[in-house]
Each structure stands twice: as C-alpha cells, then as structure tokens.
C-alpha cells in the first residue's frame, strides 16, 4: 500500500513540475525575464529592506484616516512609480472621492515621464529617457518647430513641484498623516497579525489572500471603533456616524 501511495505522489509531482516548467517558460518569453521561479513563476525578484533580492510580490494599500483599508492590490512591479493612478482607481471603485479629499503618498510613487514641459516660454514634448556614463538618468524633451532638445535630470521637475508643495502648511499637514494612517496598518498586519509572507502561489490567489487579510484588519478595527464610540455616545451611535468620518486617503 505504501508503495502504491509513493508511486501516486511521484507521478502527481512530475505532472506538477512539468506544468510549472511550461508556465515558467511562458513568463520568461512574455516579459523578457532573465530568471523566474519554478514554484511560483508569477512572482518577481525584488530588493527587500534587508538589501538583498528575494522572490516577492508588491503589495499596495489605500487607507482612510481611521486606518480602515479602502483598497488593496498586489502587483509584479519592482517599484511603485507606476502604481499611483491604478491605486486611485481602486479606491474609486469602493469609495466616492470628491475635490475636498486629499491623498498622501511617499516619493516612491513619483513618475517622471511627463508628456511635455515649458521652458523659457517654449513647449517641449517628451522624447525619451537615457542614462549617462556616470549613471545619472536624464529625461529628454524636444521641440520640432525650433529643432531644439531639452534635457533635465530624472525627477527634477517633480522635485521642484513637491518642494513648493511641502513648503505650504497644508502640504506638510497632509504628508504628516502618513505616519499615523497607512504606516501603522502595515505594521499591524506584519507584527500583530504575523503576516509577512504569502502562503498561496500565483498572482490571482495572492490577491485573494491579501483581501482576506484586509478584511480581518478592517473587522478588528471597526469592532474597536464601535466599542469606543458606544462608550462615548451611548445608544445614539450608528454605522452612519462611523463611516461618514472617512475623508483622507493614504497610499
């Protein structure tokens, strides 16, 4: 009987290995990758906070000022530069945003590929990005009418704009909210819920797993908020009172 069981699992494992190899080949060809994992071909090599590369997924959260997760997403990008607009769209699917709502995001979401710039009254169109011999990234713009190009350092324009924004009282106030909104949520999930790695394999399954973690966090947060508000407000407390206070979203 033990021999039959061993043979069954041996054949089953061979089929799974062949399936994973085929999937890995497709990932290599489709995304022009140099390396891919056989156990989970959809994950990517990313640099961790410990400064070494490991197989990972990129998790993004949209959080209210009450630390309620209003959106989450898992992607394969190694950085956050192209994730700002997708995250705003994810939030809009769950929450209605208006002009009074402010969003705070760290510098990792900054994307330097603007369509055009204006310098000395002349409009230049985005041409491309190249890297100099010294390793510095440069964004190139061009004007067809005067046949002149304009090179600016990577993130130069965004840094000037952000510098002006952060010098205002409102800008500093909005950005300071990150340390008491979204950052504690990541800390709670990792430290208190002890969720530091995915147990499932594949992008879609990982997204489902992240949804479950977000639900667990929100249920605990809402329960504590309800208990606190009941003590303060008594019987007049309601769900409407709880949810109408959401107005600042963090990414």
Residue pairs with C-beta under 8 A, 6 or more apart in sequence:
17 38
20 38
20 39
20 41
21 38
23 41
24 36
24 37
24 38
24 41
26 41
27 33
27 36
27 41
27 42
28 36
33 44
35 45
37 43
37 55
39 201
40 55
40 201
40 202
42 76
42 201
42 202
42 203
43 55
43 56
43 57
43 76
43 203
44 55
44 56
44 57
44 76
44 78
45 53
45 54
45 55
45 56
45 78
46 53
46 54
46 55
46 56
46 58
46 78
47 53
47 78
48 54
48 56
57 74
57 75
57 76
57 198
57 203
57 206
58 74
58 75
58 76
58 77
58 78
58 79
58 80
58 83
59 72
59 73
59 74
59 210
60 72
60 73
60 74
60 75
60 80
60 83
60 87
60 251
61 69
61 71
61 72
61 182
61 185
61 186
61 214
61 251
62 69
62 70
62 71
62 72
62 87
62 90
62 91
62 249
62 250
62 251
63 69
63 70
63 181
63 182
63 185
63 249
63 250
63 251
64 70
64 181
64 246
64 247
64 248
64 249
64 250
65 177
65 181
65 245
65 246
65 247
65 248
65 249
65 250
66 221
66 225
66 245
66 246
67 181
67 184
67 185
67 188
67 221
68 218
68 221
68 222
68 246
69 185
69 214
69 217
69 218
70 91
70 94
70 95
70 246
70 249
71 87
71 90
71 91
71 93
71 94
71 95
72 90
72 210
72 211
72 214
73 83
73 86
73 87
73 90
73 207
73 210
74 203
74 206
74 207
74 210
75 83
75 86
76 203
77 83
79 108
80 106
80 108
80 109
81 108
81 109
81 110
81 111
81 112
82 111
83 109
84 105
84 109
84 111
84 251
87 251
88 97
88 103
88 251
91 97
91 249
95 246
95 249
97 249
100 247
101 247
101 248
101 249
102 170
102 174
102 248
102 249
103 248
103 249
103 250
103 251
104 174
104 175
104 177
104 178
104 181
104 182
104 248
104 250
104 251
105 250
105 251
106 178
107 162
109 251
110 155
110 158
110 162
112 129
112 139
112 154
112 155
112 156
112 157
112 158
113 126
113 129
113 139
114 126
114 139
114 157
115 125
115 126
116 123
116 124
116 125
116 126
116 141
117 123
117 124
117 141
117 150
117 152
117 157
118 124
119 150
122 143
122 146
122 148
123 143
124 141
124 142
124 143
124 148
124 149
124 150
125 141
125 142
125 143
125 144
126 139
126 140
126 141
127 140
127 141
127 142
127 149
128 139
128 140
129 137
129 138
129 139
129 140
129 154
130 137
130 138
130 140
131 137
131 138
132 138
136 153
136 154
137 153
137 154
138 151
138 152
138 153
138 154
139 151
139 152
139 153
139 154
139 156
140 149
140 150
140 151
141 149
141 150
141 151
141 152
142 148
142 149
142 150
143 149
143 150
165 171
166 172
166 175
174 248
177 248
177 250
178 250
181 248
181 250
182 250
182 251
185 217
188 217
189 195
189 213
189 217
190 196
193 213
193 216
193 217
195 213
198 206
198 209
198 210
199 209
200 206
200 208
200 209
222 242
225 242
226 237
226 242
229 237
229 241
229 242
230 237
233 241
